[in-house]
């Protein structure tokens, strides 16, 4: 008889303690946005395309999720593209997608993973549902959607669930021709909608200018009176290495490939060869080559100090300290580097060395981190989806103890 009160006392004592510890984000992995990339208008009209939503659920099941956790990742950042929800508008179809986000979150949590639900808007050239549209003419509709998604997540465990209401707002870059300062007021509106929908969930916010440190430095977090806020930043510096040869970046960088890491590994002879190769690709694609631009980008990369990879983490830490934000409430929620181009894979030691340097920089500043991502040419180990067990070299680069065996 005396055992029952003792067991009850232990259970009662344990439950509040787990909740009181709150959200912990240390080692994370970004999941896919889409596996099949199509126009939003087709998404919402093609029969069955949005079942399941997100479409990575077709190929990523509980065993894979459990293996990710066993490898040493304690959380995932789960990107959910808001574009189809915006296109559908309020109603039963949109509600079904919000319910699918909640269910996917529960599936991930069932194997022990903590989840950041990330409304991951992306640029969509030629469409009306991309990030540039979201932060301009679609803003009222987007803020309302944030509130509905937050309400759909309400009631989930706040020690294992966080809500990030917008990925990489594209406005307010200080290097723009006509820089603005619209984001602080917009951020306040979005935060209010998120908090109204989910009173207890941690909310993760970022600065503008693509969610980088420059945007974070323009934010005064004291303007948002919320003790349950977290902050994030993305870091892809040195950009000429991480985004070389990618189709979605600017010219001429999209034509420059096979730049080694660290920058000091790029010798003059190799630099000339890479410039000639880039000029040939640019001529083939555009009919002309920007030789001066190619030379400028390659020379700038050559001149980059090897320790520049750590600078943004140091700047983010200084921002947090200046505003009295605990460093473990700041997350490097995206970092990664291209590992292949259309000619094949780069030497894997370039990518692993970059990942190790960026990861160590975050940990040295006391931040959690989430690497990008499980598929595509910026994927960890270049697999699609990420193959497990993870290659020992990538395991070591990410400081994971359980994935190289």
C-alpha positions in Angstrom: 0.0 0.0 0.0 2.8 2.4 0.8 4.4 1.8 -2.7 1.4 3.5 -4.5 1.8 6.9 -2.8 5.6 6.7 -3.4 5.2 6.0 -7.1 2.6 8.7 -7.5 4.9 11.2 -5.7 7.7 10.3 -8.0 5.6 10.6 -11.1 4.2 13.9 -10.0 7.6 15.3 -9.2 9.1 14.1 -12.5 6.5 15.5 -14.8 6.8 19.2 -13.9 10.6 18.9 -13.9 10.6 17.7 -17.5 8.3 20.6 -18.5 10.3 23.2 -16.5 13.5 22.3 -18.3 11.9 23.7 -21.4 13.0 23.6 -25.0 16.5 22.4 -25.8 18.0 22.6 -29.3 21.6 21.4 -29.7 22.2 19.3 -32.9 19.6 19.6 -35.7 19.0 18.6 -39.3 16.8 20.4 -41.8 14.3 18.2 -43.6 13.2 18.7 -47.2 10.9 21.5 -48.4 9.7 19.6 -51.5 10.8 16.4 -53.2 8.9 17.2 -56.3 9.2 20.9 -57.2 6.3 22.2 -59.3 4.4 25.4 -59.7 2.0 26.2 -56.8 -1.0 26.5 -59.2 -0.3 22.9 -60.2 0.1 21.8 -56.6 -3.4 22.8 -55.7 -5.0 21.5 -58.8 -3.2 18.2 -59.4 -5.3 15.4 -57.8 -3.6 13.9 -54.8 -0.4 16.0 -55.0 -0.9 17.5 -51.5 -1.7 14.1 -50.0 0.5 13.7 -48.1 1.8 17.1 -47.2 4.7 17.7 -47.0 5.6 15.3 -49.8 8.8 14.1 -48.1 6.4 11.9 -45.9 6.1 9.6 -49.0 9.7 8.5 -48.6 10.7 9.3 -45.0 9.1 7.0 -42.5 9.4 6.2 -38.8 12.5 4.0 -39.2 14.4 6.8 -40.9 13.3 9.3 -38.3 14.4 7.0 -35.5 17.8 6.5 -37.2 18.3 10.2 -37.4 17.7 10.4 -33.7 19.9 7.5 -32.9 22.7 9.1 -35.0 22.9 12.0 -32.6 20.5 14.6 -33.9 18.2 15.8 -31.1 15.9 18.0 -33.2 14.8 18.6 -36.8 13.8 21.8 -38.5 10.7 20.9 -40.5 10.2 23.2 -43.4 6.6 23.6 -44.5 6.1 25.7 -47.6 3.2 28.2 -47.0 2.7 28.8 -50.7 0.0 26.2 -51.3 -1.8 27.2 -48.1 -1.8 30.8 -49.3 -3.1 29.7 -52.7 -5.9 27.7 -51.2 -6.9 30.4 -48.8 -8.9 29.8 -45.6 -11.2 26.8 -45.6 -11.2 23.1 -45.4 -8.4 22.4 -47.8 -6.0 24.8 -46.0 -7.1 23.3 -42.6 -6.2 19.9 -43.9 -2.7 21.0 -44.7 -2.3 22.6 -41.2 -3.6 19.3 -39.7 -1.0 17.4 -41.8 1.8 19.7 -40.4 0.6 18.9 -36.9 0.6 15.1 -37.6 4.0 15.2 -39.2 5.3 16.9 -36.1 3.8 14.3 -33.8 5.3 11.5 -36.0 8.8 13.1 -35.6 8.3 13.5 -31.9 7.2 9.9 -31.5 10.8 8.7 -32.2 12.3 11.2 -29.7 13.0 14.2 -31.9 12.2 17.8 -31.0 10.7 19.7 -33.8 10.9 23.3 -35.2 7.9 23.8 -37.4 9.3 26.3 -40.0 6.9 28.1 -42.4 9.5 28.0 -45.1 8.7 30.5 -47.8 11.0 30.5 -50.8 11.6 32.6 -53.9 9.3 31.6 -56.7 10.3 33.6 -59.8 7.3 34.0 -62.2 4.8 33.1 -59.5 2.8 35.2 -57.1 3.4 33.0 -54.0 7.1 33.5 -53.3 8.8 35.2 -50.4 9.0 38.6 -52.1 5.2 38.5 -52.6 4.7 37.4 -49.0 6.6 40.4 -47.5 4.8 42.9 -49.8 1.3 42.4 -51.3 0.5 39.1 -49.5 1.5 40.3 -46.0 -2.0 40.6 -44.4 -3.0 37.1 -45.7 0.3 35.7 -44.5 0.0 37.1 -41.0 -3.5 35.6 -40.8 -2.1 32.3 -42.0 0.6 32.4 -39.3 -2.1 32.7 -36.7 -4.0 29.7 -38.1 -0.9 27.5 -38.3 0.0 28.5 -34.7 -3.5 27.6 -33.6 -3.1 24.3 -35.3 0.0 23.6 -33.3 -1.5 24.8 -30.0 -1.4 22.2 -27.3 1.7 20.4 -28.5 4.4 20.0 -25.9 6.3 23.3 -25.6 9.4 21.5 -24.4 9.5 19.6 -27.7 7.9 22.0 -30.2 8.8 25.4 -31.5 7.2 27.5 -34.2 9.2 29.6 -36.7 6.7 31.7 -38.6 8.8 32.8 -41.6 12.0 31.7 -43.3 14.5 34.3 -44.7 12.5 37.5 -45.1 14.1 39.1 -48.2 13.7 42.8 -47.4 15.7 45.4 -45.6 19.2 44.5 -46.7 21.7 47.3 -45.9 23.4 46.7 -49.3 20.2 47.2 -51.3 20.1 50.3 -53.6 17.2 51.7 -51.5 17.5 50.1 -48.1 14.3 50.2 -45.9 13.5 49.4 -42.3 10.1 47.8 -42.7 10.8 44.5 -40.9 10.6 45.5 -37.2 7.0 46.6 -37.5 6.1 43.6 -39.7 7.9 41.3 -37.2 5.8 42.6 -34.4 2.6 41.9 -36.4 3.7 38.4 -37.2 4.8 37.7 -33.6 1.4 38.9 -32.3 -0.4 36.5 -34.7 1.8 33.6 -33.7 1.4 34.2 -30.0 -2.4 34.7 -30.3 -2.6 31.3 -31.9 -0.3 29.4 -29.6 0.1 31.0 -26.2 2.6 28.5 -24.8 4.7 27.4 -27.7 8.3 28.8 -28.1 8.4 31.1 -31.1 11.6 31.5 -33.2 12.1 34.8 -35.0 14.9 36.1 -37.3 16.0 39.4 -38.7 15.4 40.4 -42.3 17.9 40.4 -45.2 17.5 36.6 -45.8 17.6 35.7 -42.1 21.3 36.4 -41.7 23.3 38.2 -39.0 23.0 41.6 -40.7 19.2 41.4 -40.3 19.5 40.2 -36.8 21.7 43.2 -35.9 18.9 45.5 -37.0 16.4 44.1 -34.5 15.8 45.4 -30.9 14.3 42.3 -29.2 13.2 44.4 -26.3 10.3 45.7 -28.5 8.7 42.2 -28.2 7.7 41.6 -24.7 7.8 37.8 -24.7 9.8 35.6 -22.4 9.3 32.6 -24.6 11.1 33.9 -27.7 14.1 32.3 -29.5 16.1 33.8 -32.3 17.8 32.3 -35.3 20.2 33.2 -38.0 21.6 31.5 -41.2 25.2 31.4 -42.1 26.6 30.4 -45.5 29.8 32.4 -45.5 32.0 32.2 -47.4 29.2 32.4 -50.0 31.5 31.9 -53.0 32.3 28.5 -51.6 28.9 27.4 -50.3 26.9 28.5 -53.4 29.3 28.0 -56.2 27.7 26.5 -59.3 24.2 26.5 -57.9 21.5 27.4 -60.4 19.5 29.6 -58.0 22.4 32.0 -57.2 23.6 35.1 -59.1 25.8 35.2 -62.2 28.7 34.8 -62.5 28.9 32.7 -59.3 26.4 30.2 -60.8 29.0 29.4 -63.4 32.0 29.1 -61.1 32.6 25.6 -59.7 35.2 23.5 -57.9 36.5 26.2 -55.6 38.3 24.4 -52.7 37.8 24.9 -49.0 39.4 26.6 -47.1 40.1 29.7 -49.3 43.8 29.4 -48.8 43.7 26.1 -50.7 43.0 28.0 -54.0 46.3 28.5 -55.7 46.9 31.0 -58.5 47.1 28.3 -61.3 43.9 26.6 -60.2 42.2 30.0 -60.0 43.0 30.7 -63.6 41.7 27.3 -64.6 38.4 27.8 -62.7 38.0 31.2 -64.3 38.4 29.8 -67.8 36.0 27.0 -67.1 33.4 29.4 -65.7 33.7 31.7 -68.8 33.0 28.7 -71.1 29.9 27.7 -69.1 28.7 31.3 -69.1 29.2 31.6 -72.9 27.3 28.4 -73.4 24.4 29.6 -71.3 24.2 33.3 -72.1 26.2 33.8 -75.2 28.8 35.9 -73.5 31.1 35.8 -70.5 31.5 38.3 -67.7 35.2 37.8 -67.5 35.7 40.7 -65.1 33.0 39.5 -62.8 34.3 36.0 -62.8 37.8 37.2 -62.0 36.5 39.5 -59.3 34.5 36.7 -57.5 37.4 34.3 -57.6 39.9 36.9 -56.4 37.6 37.9 -53.6 37.4 34.2 -52.5 41.1 33.8 -52.6 41.5 36.9 -50.4 39.0 35.6 -47.8 40.7 34.7 -44.5 40.2 31.1 -43.5 38.8 32.1 -40.2 36.0 34.2 -41.9 33.9 31.1 -41.5 33.5 31.8 -37.8 32.8 35.6 -38.0 29.0 35.5 -38.3 28.7 33.3 -35.2 30.8 35.8 -33.3 28.7 38.7 -34.5 25.5 36.9 -33.5 26.9 36.2 -30.1 27.8 39.8 -29.6 24.2 40.8 -30.6 22.7 38.4 -28.1 25.1 39.6 -25.3 24.3 43.2 -26.1 20.6 42.6 -25.7 20.8 40.2 -22.7 19.6 37.2 -24.6 20.9 33.8 -23.3 23.1 32.4 -26.1 21.3 29.0 -25.9 18.2 30.9 -27.2 20.0 31.7 -30.4 20.2 29.0 -33.1 22.3 28.7 -36.3 19.3 27.2 -38.0 20.8 26.8 -41.5 24.4 26.2 -42.7 25.7 24.0 -45.4 27.7 23.9 -48.6 27.3 22.6 -52.1 28.8 19.2 -52.5 28.4 18.6 -56.2 27.6 20.3 -59.5 26.4 19.0 -62.8 29.8 17.4 -63.5 29.8 15.4 -60.3 30.7 15.4 -56.6 33.3 17.7 -55.2 36.1 16.2 -53.0 34.1 15.4 -49.8 36.8 16.8 -47.6 35.9 20.3 -48.8 32.4 20.0 -47.5 33.2 18.2 -44.3 35.9 20.7 -43.4 33.4 23.6 -43.9 30.7 21.8 -41.9 33.1 21.1 -39.0 34.3 24.7 -38.9 30.8 26.2 -39.0 29.5 23.7 -36.4 32.4 24.3 -34.0 32.0 28.0 -34.3 28.3 27.7 -33.3 29.1 25.4 -30.4 31.9 27.7 -29.2 29.4 30.6 -29.0 26.9 28.4 -27.1 24.4 28.1 -30.0 22.4 25.1 -31.1 22.6 24.4 -34.9 20.8 22.7 -37.7 22.6 21.6 -40.9 21.1 21.9 -44.3 19.9 19.3 -45.4 18.7 15.8 -46.3 18.7 16.0 -50.1 19.8 18.0 -53.1 23.3 19.3 -54.0 23.7 21.1 -50.7 22.8 17.9 -48.8 25.0 16.3 -46.2 26.9 13.5 -48.0 24.9 14.3 -51.2 22.3 11.6 -50.6 18.6 11.9 -51.3 17.2 11.4 -48.8 20.1 11.3 -46.4 21.4 7.7 -46.3 22.1 6.1 -43.0 24.4 5.3 -41.3 26.0 8.6 -42.1 29.5 8.4 -43.5 32.1 8.6 -40.7 33.7 11.7 -42.1 30.4 13.6 -42.0 29.7 12.1 -38.5 33.0 13.6 -37.3 32.4 16.9 -39.0 29.1 17.3 -37.2 30.4 15.9 -33.9 27.8 13.1 -33.9 28.6 10.0 -31.8 26.1 7.5 -33.1 26.0 7.6 -36.9 29.3 6.2 -38.3 29.1 2.7 -36.9 
